[in-house]
Amino acid sequence: MKIKETKAFLRDQLDWVETQDEIYAQMESRLYEMKEIAELCSQSFIFDYERRELQERMDELKTEVIALEKQLHVVVH
């Protein structure tokens, strides 16, 4: 492999790693929010409407985490 090809390959690999890192950071953020919601629900008295709202938010976060996780499994050639 020539030096230019090697540099281009390594840049592509670095871009891929940075993208993966960003996806993991987004997942981590959503998972921490889910943890906070779970702790809030377990440690406090909350009204039914609040519980429903929190459950809806939890469902949204779960969907987002699943979508992000799927992005990690994209095959790179």
Residue pairs with C-beta under 8 A, 6 or more apart in sequence:
1 9
16 76
20 72
23 68
23 71
23 72
24 72
26 64
26 68
27 65
27 68
27 69
30 61
30 64
30 65
30 68
31 61
31 65
33 57
33 61
34 58
34 61
34 62
34 65
37 54
37 57
37 58
37 61
38 58
40 46
40 54
41 51
41 54
46 54
